[in-house]
Amino acid sequence: MKEQTSGLYVEKLAEQGFIASAYDASHYGESGGGARLYEVPGDRVEDIRCAVDHVSKLPQVAPDRIGALGICAGGGYTVNAAQTEARIKAVGTVSAFDVGSARREEAGEPLLMINFVPMSAEEITQDTPELYREGYDYYCTPRGQHPNAPGKYVFTASTSRWRSTRSSTSSRSLRGLC
């Protein structure tokens, strides 16, 4: 949250002559949307892109000199965002935390893989939604079948919470800056 450490870093960077901005990430602080205190990595990376959109429109910002600083989990998300956000020219982190690795290693438990499409034609019934029928057709037939895309994902407790709230909340309403 901007009232925590990031606000202090913004203040110190501004004292050094940098144009700096802090914001509340999706699902935290004063950001919009209904789901609160949910750690959704894709939303957090998109928040960073939105922050870059915002600062790049400021007349005093040199678009070829934009940097990003992430703290704790924000450090991991900032590194992730910088891999594909060409406007970010420099990255810094403070106590970076890799949420992805932490989720994959939750309490040393083995990974639980969940099918997100039916894995055989026999699993498809007349009640199977078209989305999942098409998913089967893509992931489980020669059309798109590949060993590296098995039609499954790693299940975590946070995945379960995300799925239950995501279906009832517009992702656009969860963006603090876009």
Phi, psi and chi 1 to 4 in degrees:
 res  aa     phi    psi   chi1   chi2   chi3   chi4
   1 MET       -  148.3  -71.8 -177.1    5.0      -
   2 LYS   -64.1  -22.8   64.0 -174.7  179.2  -58.5
   3 GLU   -79.6   -8.3  -68.1   82.1   12.2      -
   4 GLN   -91.4 -142.0  -70.1  178.2  -52.3      -
   5 THR   -60.3  -36.8  -52.4      -      -      -
   6 SER   -60.4  -35.9   60.5      -      -      -
   7 GLY   -61.6  -39.5      -      -      -      -
   8 LEU   -64.9  -42.7  176.3   61.5      -      -
   9 TYR   -64.0  -40.2  -84.0   89.6      -      -
  10 VAL   -59.8  -44.8  163.5      -      -      -
  11 GLU   -60.0  -47.9 -175.2  179.4  -53.5      -
  12 LYS   -66.9  -38.5  -63.5  -61.6 -178.9 -176.0
  13 LEU   -65.7  -41.1  -73.4  165.7      -      -
  14 ALA   -61.9  -38.7      -      -      -      -
  15 GLU   -61.6  -26.5  -71.8  172.5    5.1      -
  16 GLN   -90.6    3.9  -62.5  -64.8  -44.6      -
  17 GLY    97.2    3.7      -      -      -      -
  18 PHE   -84.4  149.1  -68.9   92.2      -      -
  19 ILE   -88.6  118.2  -60.7  165.2      -      -
  20 ALA  -131.6  152.1      -      -      -      -
  21 SER  -142.6  143.2  175.9      -      -      -
  22 ALA  -124.6  151.8      -      -      -      -
  23 TYR  -147.1  164.5   60.7   90.3      -      -
  24 ASP   -89.6  126.5  -74.7  -29.3      -      -
  25 ALA   -67.7  157.5      -      -      -      -
  26 SER   -50.0  137.1  -68.0      -      -      -
  27 HIS    79.3    3.1  -44.8  -69.7      -      -
  28 TYR  -131.6  159.2  -68.6   92.5      -      -
  29 GLY    53.5 -130.7      -      -      -      -
  30 GLU   -96.1   13.6  -63.7  175.3   -3.1      -
  31 SER   -66.1  157.9   68.0      -      -      -
  32 GLY   -78.0  176.0      -      -      -      -
  33 GLY    99.0  166.4      -      -      -      -
  34 GLY   -96.7  -32.0      -      -      -      -
  35 ALA   -74.5  124.4      -      -      -      -
  36 ARG  -115.2  146.1  -50.5  -51.3  -58.1  151.6
  37 LEU    60.2   35.3  -55.7  176.1      -      -
  38 TYR  -107.1  133.4  -76.1   90.5      -      -
  39 GLU   -98.3   98.5 -164.1   66.3   24.6      -
  40 VAL  -114.5  100.6 -177.4      -      -      -
  41 PRO   -52.1  -43.1  -29.9   38.0      -      -
  42 GLY   -60.3  -39.4      -      -      -      -
  43 ASP   -66.4  -39.4  -71.2   -7.0      -      -
  44 ARG   -66.3  -40.5  -63.8  -72.3  -60.5  -86.6
  45 VAL   -65.5  -41.5  171.3      -      -      -
  46 GLU   -64.0  -35.6 -174.4   61.8   19.5      -
  47 ASP   -56.0  -41.9  -72.4  -17.2      -      -
  48 ILE   -64.8  -43.5  -65.1  163.5      -      -
  49 ARG   -60.5  -40.9  -71.9 -174.8  171.0   89.0
  50 CYS   -65.2  -37.6  -70.6      -      -      -
  51 ALA   -64.1  -39.9      -      -      -      -
  52 VAL   -64.8  -41.4  172.1      -      -      -
  53 ASP   -54.3  -48.0  -73.5  -14.8      -      -
  54 HIS   -61.6  -54.5  173.1   73.2      -      -
  55 VAL   -69.6  -28.9  -61.2      -      -      -
  56 SER   -69.2  -17.4   66.0      -      -      -
  57 LYS   -86.6  -10.9  -66.7  174.2 -173.8  171.7
  58 LEU   -73.5  132.1  -60.8  173.6      -      -
  59 PRO   -62.7  -26.5   19.1  -26.7      -      -
  60 GLN   -85.1    0.0   64.2  -89.4   39.5      -
  61 VAL   -97.8  129.5  170.4      -      -      -
  62 ALA   -83.5  111.9      -      -      -      -
  63 PRO   -60.9  -21.0   10.8  -15.7      -      -
  64 ASP   -92.4   10.5   59.8  -24.8      -      -
  65 ARG  -132.8   34.5  -61.0 -174.1   69.0 -165.0
  66 ILE   -87.3  130.4  -66.0  175.0      -      -
  67 GLY  -120.9  164.4      -      -      -      -
  68 ALA  -134.8  136.4      -      -      -      -
  69 LEU  -121.7  126.5  174.0   66.0      -      -
  70 GLY  -120.5  142.1      -      -      -      -
  71 ILE  -116.9  135.7  -58.8  161.7      -      -
  72 CYS    57.4 -127.7 -166.0      -      -      -
  73 ALA   -59.4  -32.3      -      -      -      -
  74 GLY   -59.9  -27.2      -      -      -      -
  75 GLY   -65.1  -45.6      -      -      -      -
  76 GLY   -64.2  -41.8      -      -      -      -
  77 TYR   -67.3  -34.8  -62.1  134.5      -      -
  78 THR   -65.9  -43.3  -60.9      -      -      -
  79 VAL   -60.8  -42.7  169.8      -      -      -
  80 ASN   -61.9  -48.0 -176.8  -73.4      -      -
  81 ALA   -61.5  -39.8      -      -      -      -
  82 ALA   -66.3  -20.4      -      -      -      -
  83 GLN   -64.5  -30.0  -68.1  176.5   33.0      -
  84 THR  -123.1   -9.5   56.2      -      -      -
  85 GLU   -94.8   95.4  177.3   51.9   76.8      -
  86 ALA   -64.4  -19.6      -      -      -      -
  87 ARG   -72.6  -18.5  -64.1  174.1  -64.4  175.3
  88 ILE   -83.0  114.3  -61.5  174.7      -      -
  89 LYS   -98.8  -18.4  -55.5  -60.5 -176.5 -169.9
  90 ALA  -146.2  145.6      -      -      -      -
  91 VAL  -129.9  138.0  173.1      -      -      -
  92 GLY  -133.8  149.9      -      -      -      -
  93 THR  -134.2  154.3   67.4      -      -      -
  94 VAL  -128.9  119.7  176.5      -      -      -
  95 SER    49.5   48.0  -61.0      -      -      -
  96 ALA   -57.9  138.9      -      -      -      -
  97 PHE  -126.7  127.2  179.4   75.6      -      -
  98 ASP   -92.2   96.1 -177.1   -7.8      -      -
  99 VAL   -61.0  -38.9  171.9      -      -      -
 100 GLY   -59.1  -48.1      -      -      -      -
 101 SER   -63.4  -41.1  -69.6      -      -      -
 102 ALA   -62.4  -41.0      -      -      -      -
 103 ARG   -66.9  -38.7  -76.4 -172.8  173.7  171.8
 104 ARG   -68.9  -23.2  -73.0 -173.8  -67.7  -85.5
 105 GLU  -109.6   19.8  -61.9  166.4    2.4      -
 106 GLU   -48.7  111.0  -78.2 -173.0    5.7      -
 107 ALA    51.3   26.9      -      -      -      -
 108 GLY    69.0   11.0      -      -      -      -
 109 GLU   -72.6  149.0  -63.9  -68.4  -38.9      -
 110 PRO   -66.6  152.7   18.3  -24.9      -      -
 111 LEU   -66.6  137.1  -65.0  179.4      -      -
 112 LEU  -106.6  115.9  174.1   60.6      -      -
 113 MET   -95.1  133.7  -59.3  -62.3  -68.6      -
 114 ILE  -116.5  132.9  -57.6  -65.9      -      -
 115 ASN   -73.3  132.8  -59.7  -21.9      -      -
 116 PHE  -105.0    0.4   62.5   81.6      -      -
 117 VAL  -137.6  158.9  -61.9      -      -      -
 118 PRO   -59.2  139.8  -19.7   29.9      -      -
 119 MET   -93.1   -5.8  -61.6  -47.9  -69.2      -
 120 SER  -150.0  158.3   69.5      -      -      -
 121 ALA   -61.0  -29.6      -      -      -      -
 122 GLU   -65.6  -25.1  -67.8   75.9   32.5      -
 123 GLU   -77.0  -14.8  -68.7 -179.5   35.5      -
 124 ILE   -85.0  125.7  -61.0  173.2      -      -
 125 THR  -117.5  178.8   68.7      -      -      -
 126 GLN   -67.5  -17.5   66.8 -175.3   47.8      -
 127 ASP   -90.1   -5.4  -64.5  -31.9      -      -
 128 THR   -69.3  122.5  -57.5      -      -      -
 129 PRO   -59.3  150.6  -22.2   32.7      -      -
 130 GLU   -56.7  -37.8 -173.3   63.5   25.5      -
 131 LEU   -53.7  -44.8  170.4   71.6      -      -
 132 TYR   -76.7  -31.2  -63.3  105.6      -      -
 133 ARG   -62.3  -46.1  -68.5  170.8 -172.9  -93.2
 134 GLU   -66.1  -36.9  -69.4  175.7    4.6      -
 135 GLY   -60.9  -44.2      -      -      -      -
 136 TYR   -59.4  -47.7  166.3   78.8      -      -
 137 ASP   -59.0  -34.7 -176.8   51.1      -      -
 138 TYR   -81.1  -53.0 -177.1   78.5      -      -
 139 TYR   -81.1  -22.3  -73.6  100.3      -      -
 140 CYS  -118.6   13.2  -59.4      -      -      -
 141 THR  -129.3  165.4   67.9      -      -      -
 142 PRO   -55.6  -19.2  -28.0   36.2      -      -
 143 ARG   -53.5  -45.7  174.7  177.9  167.1 -143.9
 144 GLY  -139.8    6.0      -      -      -      -
 145 GLN   -63.2  134.0 -167.5  171.7   38.9      -
 146 HIS  -155.8  142.2 -169.9  -82.9      -      -
 147 PRO   -58.7  -27.3  -17.0   23.8      -      -
 148 ASN   -87.0   -1.0  -67.8  -26.6      -      -
 149 ALA  -133.8   74.5      -      -      -      -
 150 PRO   -81.3    3.0   31.6  -36.6      -      -
 151 GLY    76.6   28.8      -      -      -      -
 152 LYS  -135.5  162.4  -60.6  178.3 -179.5 -169.2
 153 TYR  -140.4  162.4   64.5   92.2      -      -
 154 VAL   -79.1  124.5  174.8      -      -      -
 155 PHE   -87.3  134.2  176.4   84.1      -      -
 156 THR  -133.9  164.0   65.5      -      -      -
 157 ALA   -58.0  -37.7      -      -      -      -
 158 SER   -69.4  -30.0   48.1      -      -      -
 159 THR   -61.4  -43.3  -57.7      -      -      -
 160 SER   -60.7  -45.9  174.2      -      -      -
 161 ARG   -65.0  -40.8  -71.2 -171.3  -56.5  -89.9
 162 TRP   -63.2  -45.4  177.2   78.3      -      -
 163 ARG   -62.2  -39.6  -71.5 -178.0   71.2 -169.4
 164 SER   -72.4  -31.1   65.9      -      -      -
 165 THR   -90.5  -31.4   59.0      -      -      -
 166 ARG   -62.1  -37.5 -172.6   66.4  166.9 -163.3
 167 SER   -65.8  -23.6   62.1      -      -      -
 168 SER  -105.8    2.7   64.2      -      -      -
 169 THR  -129.1  129.6  -51.9      -      -      -
 170 SER   -68.4  130.4  159.2      -      -      -
 171 SER   -65.4  -31.2   61.4      -      -      -
 172 ARG   -63.6  -36.4 -178.8  167.0 -141.0   85.8
 173 SER   -70.3  -14.5   71.0      -      -      -
 174 LEU   -89.7   -5.8  -61.3  175.8      -      -
 175 ARG   -81.9  123.7  -60.6  -78.3  178.8 -107.3
 176 GLY   -75.7  -29.5      -      -      -      -
 177 LEU  -117.2  -18.1  -65.0  170.5      -      -
 178 CYS   -88.8      -  -71.1      -      -      -
